[in-house]
Amino acid sequence: MNDQELDLNHKVLSDMETISFNKLLLKTSFCCMASDGQIDKREIALIKSMCKESSYFKNFNFKDEINQLITKINTRGKEFIRDYFDLLNEADLTEEEELVLIDYAIQTINSDEKVEYAEIKFFKNIRYRLNISDEKILNKHPDIEMFLEDDIKTDSLLDRITKQYLETAELPQFEFISSDTISSDKSTNIDSK
């Protein structure tokens, strides 16, 4: 994907906030990373790498942006996650942008080499807020069929599964990301406070 394919200044509009597409990608990866209640150093390293390698993140201060998200989730908890879901509901994304967003989510979920049930439920909440077909998702990610199993059919069920995720999710206070966190041993989880 290059700068000509998608406008890098594209804004995702919502009644709640206006957010640039790159910040929506980062917020998506961040929420996927935090959805199981832990932040693994491998997840941080992957997200930083995706940001560094992507044309969406030119002149982007990863550490400041990720730490702002940590502050927001630590102070607002599940309300932060609900606001993210609401943002996706209101987002006006192209099919190409939805595929990029899904790619960031899947890569983040898989980066610590274990997929928790909470992460699958979280991904389903993302997926059902997008318009892209399962077939197009599976063309790019054929190994995530279980993530797309049909268990959300109506808005009331979507509300229920969102409520279930938010009721059962445990979101501890996360530590800020430092240069040491990013460059140290990748197999150790960051402990929450």
C-alpha positions in Angstrom: 0.0 0.0 0.0 1.4 3.4 -0.9 0.6 7.1 -0.4 -1.3 7.2 -3.7 -3.7 4.4 -2.8 -5.1 6.1 0.3 -5.1 9.7 1.4 -2.9 9.7 4.5 -4.7 12.8 5.8 -8.0 11.0 5.7 -10.0 11.8 8.8 -12.4 9.3 10.4 -15.4 11.4 11.4 -17.6 10.6 14.3 -20.1 12.5 16.5 -17.7 11.7 19.4 -14.4 12.8 17.9 -12.5 13.4 14.7 -9.5 11.1 14.4 -7.0 10.6 11.7 -6.8 7.1 10.1 -3.3 6.5 11.5 -4.5 7.2 15.0 -7.4 4.9 14.5 -5.0 2.2 13.4 -2.9 2.8 16.5 -6.0 2.8 18.7 -7.1 -0.4 17.1 -3.8 -2.2 17.8 -3.7 -0.7 21.3 -7.2 -1.9 22.2 -6.4 -5.4 20.7 -3.2 -5.5 22.8 -5.0 -4.5 26.0 -8.2 -6.6 25.4 -6.8 -9.6 27.3 -5.8 -7.5 30.3 -2.0 -7.7 29.6 0.4 -5.8 27.5 3.1 -8.1 26.2 6.5 -6.6 25.1 6.2 -8.5 21.8 2.9 -6.7 21.1 4.5 -3.3 21.8 7.5 -4.2 19.5 5.1 -5.3 16.7 3.0 -2.1 16.9 6.0 0.1 17.0 7.4 -1.8 14.0 4.2 -1.5 12.1 4.1 2.2 12.7 7.7 2.7 11.8 7.3 0.7 8.5 4.0 2.2 7.4 3.6 5.3 5.3 0.6 6.2 7.6 2.9 7.1 10.4 5.3 9.7 9.0 6.5 12.2 11.6 4.7 10.1 14.3 5.9 10.0 17.9 5.0 6.4 18.8 6.0 6.6 22.5 4.0 9.7 23.1 0.9 8.5 21.3 0.9 5.0 22.9 1.4 6.5 26.4 -1.6 8.9 25.8 -3.7 5.8 25.0 -2.4 4.1 28.2 -3.4 7.2 30.2 -6.8 7.2 28.7 -7.5 3.5 29.3 -6.1 3.8 32.9 -8.4 6.7 33.7 -11.5 5.7 31.8 -11.2 1.9 31.7 -14.1 0.2 29.9 -15.5 3.5 28.9 -12.4 3.9 26.7 -13.1 0.6 25.0 -16.8 1.5 24.5 -15.8 4.8 23.0 -13.5 3.0 20.6 -16.4 0.7 19.5 -18.6 3.7 19.1 -15.9 5.4 17.0 -15.8 2.3 14.7 -19.6 2.4 14.4 -19.5 6.0 13.2 -16.3 5.7 11.1 -16.6 6.2 7.3 -13.9 3.8 6.1 -13.2 2.5 2.6 -13.0 -1.2 2.1 -9.2 -0.8 1.7 -9.0 1.0 5.0 -11.1 -1.7 6.7 -8.7 -4.3 5.4 -5.7 -2.4 6.8 -7.5 -2.0 10.1 -8.2 -5.7 10.3 -4.6 -6.5 9.4 -3.3 -4.3 12.2 -5.8 -6.0 14.6 -4.9 -9.6 13.6 -1.1 -8.9 13.6 -1.4 -7.4 17.1 -3.5 -10.3 18.5 -1.1 -12.9 17.1 2.1 -11.1 18.1 2.4 -12.7 21.5 1.9 -16.2 20.0 -1.2 -17.0 22.0 -4.7 -16.0 21.3 -7.0 -15.6 24.3 -10.8 -16.0 24.0 -11.1 -12.3 25.1 -9.1 -11.3 22.1 -11.4 -13.3 19.7 -14.5 -11.7 21.3 -12.8 -8.3 21.0 -12.0 -8.9 17.3 -15.6 -10.0 16.7 -16.7 -6.6 18.1 -14.4 -4.9 15.7 -15.4 -7.0 12.7 -19.1 -6.5 13.1 -18.7 -2.8 13.1 -17.1 -2.9 9.6 -18.8 -3.4 6.2 -16.3 -5.7 4.5 -17.3 -9.2 3.7 -15.9 -12.2 5.6 -14.8 -13.6 2.2 -12.5 -10.6 1.6 -11.1 -10.9 5.1 -10.4 -14.6 4.7 -8.7 -13.9 1.3 -6.1 -11.9 3.2 -6.2 -13.9 6.5 -7.3 -17.5 5.7 -6.2 -18.7 9.2 -8.7 -16.6 11.2 -11.9 -18.4 10.4 -12.7 -18.9 14.1 -12.6 -15.2 14.5 -15.4 -14.8 12.0 -17.7 -17.5 13.2 -21.3 -16.3 12.9 -22.5 -15.5 16.4 -23.6 -11.9 16.1 -26.7 -11.4 13.9 -28.5 -8.4 15.2 -27.8 -5.1 16.9 -29.3 -6.4 20.1 -26.9 -9.4 20.0 -24.0 -7.0 19.2 -25.0 -4.9 22.1 -25.1 -8.0 24.3 -21.7 -9.3 23.3 -20.2 -5.9 23.7 -21.8 -5.7 27.2 -20.5 -9.2 28.0 -17.0 -8.3 26.9 -17.0 -5.1 28.9 -18.5 -6.8 32.0 -15.9 -9.6 32.0 -12.9 -7.7 30.8 -10.4 -6.9 33.4 -8.4 -3.8 32.5 -5.6 -3.2 35.1 -3.6 0.0 35.3 -0.9 -0.4 32.6 2.6 0.9 32.8 3.8 3.6 30.5 6.0 2.5 27.6 9.7 3.5 27.8 12.6 2.9 25.5 13.7 0.1 27.8 10.3 -1.6 27.6 10.5 -1.6 23.8 14.0 -2.9 23.5 14.2 -5.4 26.4 13.5 -9.2 26.3 10.4 -9.7 24.2 9.1 -12.8 26.0 8.3 -11.2 29.3 4.9 -9.6 29.9 4.7 -6.1 31.3 3.1 -6.4 34.7 0.2 -4.1 35.4 0.2 -2.1 38.5 
